[in-house]
C-alpha cells in the first residue's frame, strides 16, 4: 500500500512543455499526495511549512518512461548459469535505484516473474525502496521450443512463488487460457516473442507462432483490455506479423533494410515501435566497454558477478577470440542495417516510444540518456526524442494526462536538469533532482548508473 507523501514545493523553476516545446519561466510547482496540485508563476505559492526545493537556474521536465526494460535482468532467467538469488536481489534493487536516478520514473517491464515484480512495486509505492513505477508484462510468451532459447521455465515451486519468466503456448485454446490466467495475476500487458532465428546460428531455425494462435492471443488480450507487445529482431518475422493488430513492436530489425512496402505497412498498422538501439550499439561494440566496466560507472551499475562476466566477454571480444558474428550475420552488417532502419523509421514518422532493454546484459540501468542520444543522432530533434519518452510513451501505456507531462492533476514525476535539453540532449546524462510520485531524490555525482558509458564515441 502506498504511504502518504509529504507535500513539496519546487520554487522558481523553468518548466518544459513537452506538448508544444515551450518553456514557462520561474514557475512554482506544488506537489501533494503524489500529484501536481498547483502550478503558479514564481512566488505565487507560499511554502507554509512544507519542504522546498529551490529550482532557480534549473529546468523541470516530465520523468521519463522506459518502455522496454527487464528489472530482473537475464539473471533470473538462467543466463550465464547464475543461480545465487542473493546477489540477484541486490542487483534488482540497484537496477531500480539507478534507473530512477537516471531520470526514469516509470518502467514497462517486458519479461519477468510477475509476483516478484508486484512485490517490488508495492515497496516502491510505499517509499521503502527507491525506484520507478512498474508496469509489467509478466512472463514472455512463446511457442514450444521457441525464442528465447536462453530462458528456461523456473522449477514449479519457484515459479509458483515468484512467477514464471517464460510460458509456452501450443495452440489457440491455450492462448485464451494463458491470457486469462495472466490477467488474473495482474499483468498490465502481454509480451510475445516471435523469432524464426536464434542469435546462435546452431540453434536456428526456431519455431514461430502459427497465425491462428497468435491472432487468438491478440484478440483475447484486447478483449481483456491488455495491449500486446511483440519481440521481433528479423526482417522476415516483421513482415509476417506487422499487420496483425499488434500494439507495439519491440526492437529494430538488424538483418536487412526495410523497404517502402514494409514502412508503408508499418505506418498503416498503427503499431508503435520501441527501437532499443542502445543495447545493439553496446553489443556490437562490447570490446570498447572494458574501461566503463572497470570504472566507477560499471561498479555503480552491476554487482561483481555480472560485471566481471561482462568484462571477460569484453576482453575476449577485444582480443578477437569471439568473432564479430550475430548468428550468421557479421556485426558490421547488423549495425549498418539497424542504424539504417532506425533512420527510416524516423524519416517516415513511424510512431516510436523510448526503450532501452536495460537488464538484457548489454544495456545498463541508469543509461536512458544513451537511447535519447541515438534517436537524436539518427534524425530526431532533442524535443522529439524527449516526447518519445514522455508523451508517446504515456500513450502507449494508456497513461495520457497522468504521466509524461507537467500539468495540474498529473503524477508528480519530474526531472530537474541544469540546461536546456531542447538544445543539448546531453544534459539528460546528469539530472540534479528526480521526483517520483512526489518523493524527491537528489542525484549526487555523475556515476549514479551508466553515466560513464558516454565517453565511448561510435560515430
Secondary structure, DSSP 8 states (H G I E B T S, - for coil): -------EEEEEEEEE-TTT--EEEEEEEEEETTEEEEEEETTSS--TTSEEEE-TT-EEEE-EEEEEE-TTTTTTTTGGG---HHHHHHHHHHHHHHHHHTTEEEEEE-SS-HHHHHHHHHHHHHTSS---EEEE--SEEE-TT-S-TT-----HHHHHHH--SEEE--SHHHHHHHHHHHHHHT-SEEEEE--SS-SSGGG-S-----HHHHHHHHHHHHHTT-EEEEE--SHHHHHHHTTS--SEEES---SS---HHHHHHHHHHT-EEE--HHHHHHHHTGGG-HHHHHSHHHHHH--HHHHHHHHHHHHHHHTTSS-SEETTEEHHHHHHHHHHHHHHHHHTT--B-----BTSSSS-TT-HHHHHHHHHHTT--HHHHHHHTTHHHHHHTT-TTTSSS--TTSB--EEEESS-TTT-GGGGGS-SEEEETTEEEE--SS-SSSGGGGG----
